[in-house]
Amino acid sequence: ASRLPAWTSPHVIPTPPNLTTQSLVVFLPGTGATPSHYAGLLDAAARAGHRVIGLAYMSQPVAVSQFNSWCFPSPPGSVASAEECNRDAHESMLFGRVSAPYRGKSNGLWDVPPRLSVEAILCRALQSVPWGAQYLSDAQGGCVDWQKVIISGHSQGAGHAAYLSVIKQVRAVLF
């Protein structure tokens, strides 16, 4: 099935009825899903007092199980380890750039250009809302102040969120 509708769907940005935290919950949907599929969950996070963005992004066009099979024990035609393959794929998806030791280790599974990365899409979403500037930063070559973010996701989105939470040392809620 085409993933284009999920990739181009609108972000879901519910308004918290009572803003009680300074945290931003960023939710990454699972393979082929749109943020609107998770409207109830996103509304619950907003009712808990958080700013919330359900982010539409270029999720990999394959399910998590296929992604795992691609990387384990090594990607096709490669001697890279499953860990190196995973790092390459997650960093490409999240940032559109990959640390030198891992660059190319997923053997072209899903290379995402920087302008279409989760971080770049989130930056544009934050720039489009009046309160977004408080979550932006130009530190470390990115534009998101990750320390103010609670990253969340479902299925494939949870895998990317888990990776991001480890490398950026941010809070995570995974489904």
N, C-alpha and C positions, 0 to 999 in steps of 0.2 A: 504494500500500500504506500502511496505517496505520503511523505512526511511534510511536504510543503505547507499544508494548512496549519500544522502544529508550529512550524518554524516561523510562520508569518502572522500568527494569531496575536491579538492585542495582549499586552501585559495586564494583569489584574492588580489594581492598587486600591484596596478598600480603605475607607477612612475610619480610623479608630474613634469610637464614641468618646473615649476618655483616655488621652495620651498619658500613660503613667511611667513609661520607660523612655530612655533615649536610644534604645536598640532598634535596629532595622532587621526584620526577618526577610530574607531573600529565599524564595522557594523555587526549586528547579523541578519541573514535571518529569515524569517517566517517558520512555520511548513512545513517540507518536501522540502524546497527550498534550493538551493545551492547559494554560493556567486556569482557565474557566472550569475545567474538570474538577478542580480542587477548591472551588469557590467557598464551600462550607468550612474547610480547614483554614483557608486564608482569612475568612471573616472571623473565625474563632481566635486566631492570632491577633487580629486587630482589636477584637473585644477584650483581649488580655492586656491592651494598652500599648501595643507595638505599632510602629510604622511597618507596612508590609508591601512587598512587591512579589507577585507571582510572575516569574520571568519567562517569556517565550524566547527560546534559544535554539540553535542548530544542533539538537541532540543527534547522537550517532544514529544512522538509519537502520541499525541492527539492534536487536534486543541484547540485554546484558549477558545472557547465556552465550550468544554468538560472539560477543566481544571477548568474553572470557576464553572461549574455545580458540579464538584467533591468537590470543597472547600465550596460551599454555599448550605445550611447554615452551614453545618459541613461535613467533609469528612466521608464516610461510616464507621460505626462502631466506631466513635470517638465523643467526646464531645468538641473537639477543635473548636475554632472560625474560620470563613473564613479568617480573618487576620492572625491568627497563621498558618493556612494551607498554605496560600500564602507565608508567610515569609520562612517557611521550604522549600517549593518547589523552590523558587527563590534563596535562599542562597545555597541550594544543587547544583542547576544548575550552578550558577555563581562561587562558591568557593569550592564546594565539601565538605564543612563543614558547620554546622549550629549552630548558637548561642544556648546555652543550653535551654533557655526558649521555643524555637520553634522546637527543634530537635524531629523528629517523628510525628509532628502535621499534616502532610499531609497524614499520614497513608500509607506510601509506594507508593505514586503516581508515583514518578520517582526519585529514589535515585541515585545520580551521585557520583562516587568515585572522590576523589581529583584530581587524575591524568587525569581525563576526563572532569574536570570542564572548564568553559569558561576561567577562569583566568589561569589555567595550560596550556591550548591549546594556549592561547595568549602568554604566556611566551615562549613557545617553538617556536612559529612563530617569535617572536621578536628576539630570540637567533639565528634564521636562516638567518636574514638579516643584512647587514653590519651596518646599522644605528640604529638597534634595541636597543642597549645598553642604549641609552639616555632615553628610556622609561621604563627601568627596575629599580627596587628598592627592597630591602629586608625589607623595613619598614612594620610594622604592620602584620608580618607573611605572607605576600604575595610576589609577585615578580614584580608587575606592579606599576609604578608610576602613579596612577589614576589621579592625578592633571594635568597631561599633556594630558589626553585623553578626546576626545569628543565621548561619547558613542552614538550609533545610532542603530536602528533596525526597522524591519517591522513586524507587526502582533505579533506573539509570541516573536520574537526578540525584538520588541519595549517594550513589557511588562517587559522582563528581563532588558532591557536598562533603563527603567523608574525606576525600583527598585534600580538598581545599582547607578543611578544618585542621588537618594535621600540618600542612606546610605553612599555613598562615596563623596557626595557633588561635583559632576562633571557635566560639561555641557552635554546636551543631545539634539539630534535631532531625533524625533520619527515619524514613518510612520505607 
